[in-house]
Amino acid sequence: MRESSRAQPAGRAAARDLFERVRLGYFRLSPPLRRLIYIAVLVGAVGLAFGLGWSVLNTLFVTLTLLGFAALTLSFPRAAATLLVVLAWLSVLMIFQGASGWNSPVPTALVILAPLVAGAAHLIRWVTPWVSTAMALVPAGLVAVLLGAVIPGLAPVTAIWAAYAVAAGVLVQRFLQARRARAALTAGERSQAGLRARGGGTPAPAAVTGEREAPPPISVEEALGELDAMIGLAPVKEQVRSIAASIEAARLRREAGYSTEPPMRHFVFVGPPGTGKTSVARTVAKIFYAFGLLETPYVVEAQRADLVGEFLGATAIKTNELVDRALGGVLFIDEAYSLINSGDGQPDRFGAEAVQTLLKRAEDDRDRLVVILAGYEKEMATFLSSNPGLSSRFASRVRFPSYAPDELLQITELLQRRRGDRMSPEAAPALLARFEDIHRRLMVDDLGNARFVRSLVEAAAQARDVRVVGAGGAPSTEELVTTVLEDVVKAFDELTARYRGYQAAPSLEEALADLDRMAGLEPVKRQVHAIAAQLRVAKMRQERGLPTPPQMRHFVFAGPPGTGKTTVARILGRIFAALGLLSQPDVVEAQRADLVGQHLGATAIKTNELVDRALGGVLFVDEAYGLVNSGYSGGDAFGTEAVQTLLKRAEDDRDRLVIILAGYEREMNTFLSSNPGLGSRFSQRVRFPSYSAEELTEIAVLLADSSGDRFDDAARRDLAEVFAWVCDEGLIDGLGNGRFARSLFERAAMRRDVRLAALGGTTATAADLTTITSVDLRAAVDELSGK
């Protein structure tokens, strides 16, 4: 998380950097647009003069002068600075002559001297021209004035020649100084690589190079020390150190007389957001710079918008300009996979043009440039496989892990120290528990790792300020810099509330209580209670470091329709989430059509996308036996592809996903026997029995209660008789068990509403509006039976 230690420019350096940014923006404008801006300023100034009653001619002259000077400054800043010196010199001469009444050819000669000195100063390279002009003119003028004042009878020509001789002497001295500066710069360029690689000795003197200062010397130890100071990232640090070791080995071989190519390479940084990829890229730049392989330790950061133009052809120009800016250093492209955008099903010609241009420059300028492509691992793998040149030229891959809870806490404390803040003693353990919670629920990557921590620190500080100011009075210094538990909890809750899936973790007791409130299903309830107990004990063993056998996380729900399989699946998801085995209790429901594509190859893509949606929760596949359709001649290739893909993801993502296959028991037996992998991975079977007449009556009564309705006594007796008859006749499974009970209640409620509406409804009491009678129920039965 540590940023580059390079000091930020201040004072004159900051002003110079600002001026260079303005110049860069100016020259990015097309010449016609620049002329249009000048014309607009000129017209605006004249209009302002008319409005304020100024002299139009004077305003026009002043505006033209200022615009000309602005154009000169942006195009030739040194010439503009010299012009200011000359104008100041002429102004001083005019003021002095007017005040002293000096009638002599000397002032005229000094006026002529100014452009001569300025021209000569611009011929002397390696030193600043305006400084040379000022250094020559000031002593020349003083000599001329002093000679005229001390020796009144002295011929003016003598004073003129003396002034000219002094100016010439200064210019000669500046010329010699420029030669020394150039020699020092050349010597520094020859020895700088060796000095930087060894990290010892005295750096070469900083020569005046004009518009940009040379980067400071950095030793390899300093660069690696900055890497070690970062929190976490142990595998990344080890990999970067191995890169530095290979560069050092190549240097030693070269010094021993063996011919070796410069060990330059391009990288791929893969990992979740907020894991320090940009910070490590800056460290890599410093390492290559310290070894003398790069000219600067600077990183140019870019995204798709910085490479892709608005029309074909413009992309290559834009990408080349970006690479030119990064030459000598590192080009870091974040979310590089966005260069190939296939979201609309059409080839991304703009992105492909950027990739081709980038590949060519990565090869042509490999001795002067390091390119780092960064992004999520899965998306980057797809991106790299889209072009063979990407995989071959970007073979070095660095994987960034998510931050652990204790590392997130260390980052929090580090960011607070940088702000001058601190946490109260009780806030740190509470925050660590919350970091462990988001880590357990696999939400740390979605929240953004260290980026989330940065937002949390800022939000907690804001909550503290609101609390302290709202309390009134004069707060102490300690109160102004200390965030307490209340501030941390408020900030954490506000930030996590923005993300889907981070609702409060369900309680295990609440989930099991909801299961127990369901009508019937006694064998299912016993089995789910046993599964919950098994998972709970396994978690306790794991927390105490005891051996823990792997727990089955995939299930088969077998039974007739309408027996609560989907409801129990939701409860099972809540149980897993409550125990920390899933990040969220959400259930994604699917059938064959959600997994099978329209052609071979598309099925695997469709199935993987469905599993990706369900990651962190439960995938419930109803009528799963439909995945293998034996009616097709030659077999069901599409369904088989879906099953194979599902089996692979069930194994690969077993720690992040629960898959439940549901359907009729006989068909599910046939389906499971069609593939040995199904039987081994889905060995936990939950059998759902048909509902009895009493349980169906209970379901109907519960549904009425939840809707604010009730059955009268006669309707209850009729309800029991109807359910008893369909159960005795063996029709309940075909009618859908609990679905039949729901349909019967809904139709009976509708018949009641129709009956009351026919009576006018004006005299109906509250009891009439909420009571289902025997007449209503019998009308509903007749309607459902088709009478």
Secondary structure, DSSP 8 states (H G I E B T S, - for coil): ----------THHHHHHHHHHHHHHHHHS-HHHHHHHHHHHHHHHHHHHHHHT--HHHHHHHHHHHHHHHHHHHH-HHHHHHHHHHHHHHHHHHHHHHHHT--SHHHHHHHHHHHHHHHHHHHSTTS-HHHHHHHHHHHHHHHHHHHHHH-TTS-HHHHHHHHHHHHHHHHHHHHHHHHHHHHHHHHHHHHHHHHHHHT-S--------SSS-------HHHHHHHHHTSSS-HHHHHHHHHHHHHHHHHHHHHHTT---------EEEE--TTSSHHHHHHHHHHHHHHTTSSS---EEEE-HHHH--SSTTHHHHHHHHHHHHHTTSEEEETTGGGGS--TTSS--HHHHHHHHHHHHHHHHTTTT-EEEEEE-HHHHHHHHHT-HHHHHH--EEEE-----HHHHHHHHHHHHHHHT-EE-TTHHHHHHHHHHHHHHTT-HHHHTTHHHHHHHHHHHHHHHHHHHHHT-S---HHHHHEE-HHHHHHHHHHHHTTSTT-S----HHHHHHHHHTSSS-HHHHHHHHHHHHHHHHHHHHHHTT---------EEEES-TTSSHHHHHHHHHHHHHHTTSSS---EEEE-HHHH--SSTTHHHHHHHHHHHHHTTSEEEETTGGGGS-TTSTT--HHHHHHHHHHHHHHHHTTTT-EEEEEE-HHHHHHHHHT-HHHHHH--EEEE-----HHHHHHHHHHHHHHTT-EE-HHHHHHHHHHHHHHHHTT-HHHHTTHHHHHHHHHHHHHHHHHHHHHTTSSS--HHHHHEE-HHHHHHHHHHHHT-
